Amino acid sequence: DLAPSIAADGTLFLTSNRPAADGDEHDRLYYTGPGSTMLHVLRPEGASDEGEGVLTAGESFEAAFVRCYASGGVGDCDIYLARLQQERLADVRNPGFPFNSPEWDSHPSLTADGAAIYFASERFGGIGGSDIWMSKRGGDGSWSAPVNLGRTINTPGDEKAPRISSGGDTLVFSSDYHDGYGGFDLFRSRGLRDAWSAPVNLGRPLNSSAD
């Protein structure tokens, strides 16, 4: 059980490989609402792993999640977009290339207004193994070609798991290259969309000698 994400309305997404009714133990995306003790499998069919779900805080209930090795995908793991409607994902879509790449794309984080998305990717053109990228949504609903957040955030190492604050001005992410205590540490940067401050290690006890 991992990768929890809570929206402003209390909606919780989490990823789990708990056995499904058919015995399948692939990673699956689960959902639960405030006051509910039931977990709902959003997309139980198919053989691909999926998870890392996030939901916008607005009334549109837009969701982003990751699906790996899916038929029709661009790379091995792609980011998919959808709407949460009556406790199920609706209008599930892969934005295609260049939003997704032939390489690994994962760890999405939507801004509260749904106008931008931050994610980790190993795509060509990065600075290290895994970098943090950002894409903006246009007025017609289409997404721009992702932009690398640059050398202030990204390093020759791996940067992963970005989370953007509801105000869009604070970015928390994981890195194994910026000065830290262990393998991967958590860092915070302040800014807006295209310009970010030098990352600050969140320190102990959040970070440790482990990942």
Rosetta blueprint (number, residue, H / E / L):
1 D L
2 L E
3 A E
4 P E
5 S E
6 I E
7 A L
8 A L
9 D L
10 G L
11 T L
12 L E
13 F E
14 L E
15 T E
16 S E
17 N L
18 R L
19 P L
20 A L
21 A L
22 D L
23 G L
24 D L
25 E L
26 H L
27 D L
28 R E
29 L E
30 Y E
31 Y E
32 T E
33 G L
34 P L
35 G L
36 S L
37 T L
38 M L
39 L L
40 H E
41 V E
42 L L
43 R L
44 P L
45 E L
46 G L
47 A L
48 S L
49 D L
50 E E
51 G E
52 E E
53 G E
54 V E
55 L E
56 T L
57 A L
58 G L
59 E L
60 S L
61 F L
62 E E
63 A E
64 A E
65 F E
66 V E
67 R E
68 C E
69 Y L
70 A L
71 S L
72 G L
73 G L
74 V L
75 G L
76 D L
77 C E
78 D E
79 I E
80 Y E
81 L E
82 A E
83 R E
84 L E
85 Q E
86 Q L
87 E L
88 R E
89 L E
90 A E
91 D E
92 V E
93 R E
94 N L
95 P L
96 G L
97 F L
98 P L
99 F L
100 N L
101 S L
102 P L
103 E L
104 W L
105 D E
106 S E
107 H E
108 P E
109 S E
110 L E
111 T L
112 A L
113 D L
114 G L
115 A L
116 A E
117 I E
118 Y E
119 F E
120 A E
121 S E
122 E L
123 R L
124 F L
125 G L
126 G L
127 I L
128 G L
129 G L
130 S E
131 D E
132 I E
133 W E
134 M E
135 S E
136 K E
137 R E
138 G L
139 G L
140 D L
141 G L
142 S L
143 W E
144 S L
145 A L
146 P L
147 V E
148 N E
149 L L
150 G L
151 R L
152 T L
153 I L
154 N L
155 T L
156 P L
157 G L
158 D E
159 E E
160 K E
161 A E
162 P E
163 R E
164 I E
165 S L
166 S L
167 G L
168 G L
169 D L
170 T E
171 L E
172 V E
173 F E
174 S E
175 S E
176 D L
177 Y L
178 H L
179 D L
180 G L
181 Y L
182 G L
183 G L
184 F L
185 D E
186 L E
187 F E
188 R E
189 S E
190 R E
191 G E
192 L E
193 R L
194 D L
195 A E
196 W E
197 S L
198 A L
199 P L
200 V E
201 N E
202 L L
203 G L
204 R L
205 P L
206 L L
207 N L
208 S L
209 S L
210 A L
211 D L
